[in-house]
Amino acid sequence: MYLLEESEDIENLIEDLTEVETLWLDTETADYNTKQPRISLIQILAYPHDLTAARTCLLDVLERPDVVDIFIKKIMQNEQIEKIFHNAKYDLRFLGKDSAKNVTCTWEIAKQIPYHLLPLRSLSLKSLAENLAKFKEVNKKEQRSDWGQRPLTQQQLYYAAMDTVYLAQVHRHLLILIQKSQPEPKTENLTELSQRYQAIELQWKILDAEIQDIKERVKKAMQAQNLQETDLFKLSITERTTIKTDFTQLVELVNRGGQEINFSITLTKAIQEQLGTSLDSLSTIIQKTPVISLKVKTEE
């Protein structure tokens, strides 16, 4: 890893990075658990095949807003450079916010992937690195260490540098999965899809039925035992309010001119039947929307 602590060295590196197409980035912040966190480090990897963090650059930008501004202007606002983060929304708080261009978030990519292709309850970088990129026991202990101290410890520096390595590898695997999850419909093999459906249909029905049964039993048991939550479940109690009125009274209100009410009403089949031929005297807009549903053929 390369730790750059002098402003001149950092600015020279930033200038060099303006020629790079893709960067994998992370940040560390001091006072992260306060209302005024301060950016401490910017970690940068431009070589995604590096698995040891040997080529990760760490920019010490604590209390250097002028250097951060240069980074924002020349890197974050540069549309020609793709900037990849995990949970980019957090890092962008310190690196340009809405002015940042061409930003990719691996957390957002992971959320788009169907659960059967990425069966993880947590989409944290640690979880993805361990389960998707096959890194063993990613240590996040230093995440909550003191990033405002100087000098930073070797453990902190190694942790910060490796996060960009995890990020680059996770990004590579996610791109493969997102492509797999969004195949071209015109070239789909319907025979293979049908065979796969038949292979898992019965198993899915059994599991789905059992899950619904368990959830219903848990709900009733928690209510009976006056429990709001357990280690796994939490009861959510809401009150739905519905206001109804007699349609004739509503029409009378409009006719009296007491209220200016102008909105369209969807005429359900029941209303159409009650109106009968009177429907022809109304000015109506007929909208036809195709509804495509898929049914599974059953043997008779």
N, C-alpha and C positions, 0 to 999 in steps of 0.2 A: 504494500500500500504506500501511497505518497501523501504525506501530511504537509500541506502548504499553510504556513503561518504568517508570511509576509505579504502585505497588500500588493506589492509589485509582482511577486511570483503568481499570486492568484489572478491578477488582471492579465498577465501574460498567458496563463493557461486558458482563461475565458476566451481570449482572442483566438487561440488555437482551436478551441472547441466550436467556434462558429463555422468551421469547415466540416463538422461531423454531421451525419444524417440522423443518427439515433443515439439517445443517451438514456441510461437507466439511472434514476435519481432517487435520493432519499434525504431527509433532514433529521437532525436531532435538535431538541429545544431545551433550553434551561428554563426553570420555573414553569414547567409544562402544566403543573396542577394549580396554577394561580390564574388570575384574570389577565395577567400581562406576561405571557410566555415570551421568551427571547430566542431567536434562532441562533444556534450555536455552531452547527456543522452543516455543510452541504456535501453529500457524498455523491460521487459521479463515477459511472462505469461506462466506457465506450467500447469495451471489448467483451461481448456477451459469452465468448467461449472460455473466459477466465473463470476457473472454479475455486481459486485460492485467494482471491482479492488482491493478488500481487499487483494488479494494474488499476485498482480503485484509487481515485484521488479524493482526499478529504480536505475540504476548504474550511479553515478556521475563520468564521465570520462573526464571532461573538463581538458585539458592540462595534461593528463595522458596517453601518447602514449604507455608506457610500459604495462599498464593495458589493453589497447585496443589490443595490440599485443597478450597478453595472451588469451584474449577472442577470437581473431581470430584463434589462434593456437588450442585451446582446444574445441571451440564450432563451429566456422564457417568452419573450415577445417575438422571437424569430420563427416565422411560420415554416421555414425550411428545415427546422430541426424537430424531430419527434421526441417529446419528453415523456418518459414512462415512469409512473409512480404507482405505488399501492396505496389506495385511499388518498387519491390526489387532492381531494377537497381540503384535507388538513394541511398538506404541504403548501398549497397555493395561498393559504392565509399569510404566509411569509414571503412567497415568491410570485408576486404580481397579481394575485386574485383573478379578477375577470379579464385582465389585460393579457394573460398568458395565452399563447396560441399553440395549436397542434399538441395537445396534451392527451395522453392515453392513460387510463386507470385500469390496472389489472383487477382490482376489486370489482369494478363495474363489468368488466369482461366476464369474470367468474360468475356474477349474478345472472348473466344471460344463458349460461350453460345448463341444460336440463339436469335434474338431480341424478338421473340414472347414469349420466356420463361423468358427473362429478359429485359422488355421494358423500358430501362432507357437511356436517352441521355448522362448522365454522369456516369462514372464507378468509381468515387472517393470513398474513404472509407466512407465519410459522406453520399453520396447518397446511397451506398449499405447498410450501417447500418440502415438508416432511412426507406428505401423502401423494403429491403429484410429481414433484421433482426428485423425490427419494433421498433427500438429505436426512441424516440421522440425528434425532434429538436436537433440534435447533434451540439454542440457549438464548432466551430473551431477558435474562436476569438484568443485564446492563441497561435495558430500555428505561427503567425508572431510576437510574443512577443520577448523580449530580453532573449535569452537562454544563453547568456554569463554572465549575472549578477549572483551574489551569495549574499545572499541566493535566491533561486528560490521561487516564491510565492506559496501559497497553490493552487491557481487557476491553475498555470502552472503544478504543480505536479499532480493534479487531472486530468487535460486534458491529460497529457502524459500517465498516468496510464490507463485511460479509452480507449485510442486508441488500446491497446492490447486486451481489452475486446471486442470492436467493431470488431476487426480483427478476433478473434477466432469465434465469432458468424457468421460473414460474411462467413468465410471459411467453416463452417459447412453447411450453406445453399447453398453455391456454389457447394459443392461436391454432394449434392442431385440433383441440377439442371444439373450438367455436366453428371451425370449418366442418368438422364431422357432424355437428349439431344443426348445421344449416346447408344441407345438400341441395343440389339443383333439382327441383321437382320434375323437370322434363326428362331427367336421366335416372330417376329413382327406379330400382328394381322391385316391382310390385310383388313378384313371386317371393322374393326373399323377405319382404316386409310381412306378407301374409303368413309365411311359415313361422317367422319370429313371433307374430301376434298369437298364433295358435299354440306355440310352445309355452308362452307365459300367461295366457289368458286365465286358465284355471287357477294357477298359483296366485295371480293377482286378485281374483275374485275371493279366494279363501282368505288371503291376508287382509284385503280391504274389509271384508265382513267382520273379521276378528278385531281389527283396529277400531271399527265403529262400535262394536259391542263393548270393547274395553273402555273406550272413551265415555260411553253412556253410563256404564257401571261406575266408573271413577267419579263422574259428575254427581250421580245419585248418592254415592258413598260420602263424598265431600260435603254435600248439602246435609246429609243425615248426621254427619259427625262435626258439623259447624267448622269446617276447615276452608280457609280461603286459598291456600296453596300448599303444595307438597314439594319435594325435591324436583319433580318433573312437571307438575301441572299447576295451573292457576285459574281460579274461577273468575270470570269477568261478568259482572252483573250490570246490565244497562236497561234503561226504560225507554221503550219506543213509544212516541206520542203520535197518534193519528187523529187529525181533525176532519170530521165529516159533517156535511150539511145536506139538507133536502134541496134537490136541484131546482124545484119550483120556487123556493124562497130565494135562491141565488138569482134566478131569472127576474123575479119581482124586484130585487134590489137593483139590478142593472136597469130595468125599465123605469124605476123611479128617478134615475139619474143621480142618485146620491153618491155613486162611485164611478170613476172612469175605469172600466175593466175591459181590456182588449187582449184576448189570448185565444188560441185555437184549442179545440177539444178533440181528443181522439175518440172517434165513434166506434165503440166496441161492437161486437156482434149483437150483444144483448140490447144496446141502445138502438142499433139499426133495426132490430126486430120490433121494438116498441114504437119507433117512428113510422115504420111501414112505408107507405107511398109518400108520406109527408117529407121523406128524405129528399125527394126530387126537387122540392122547392128551396132547398138550402144551397148556398154557394159552398161547394166542397172542393178540397184538393185531394186527389187520390195519388198516393205514393205506393209504388210497388218495389219491394226489396227482395231480391232472390235470397233464399235461405238454403244453404247447402249443408246437409247433414249426412253423416256416414253411418250406415247400419250394417251390422254383421249378419250375414245369412246363416240361418240355422237349418239343420237337417230336419226334414219332416218325417 
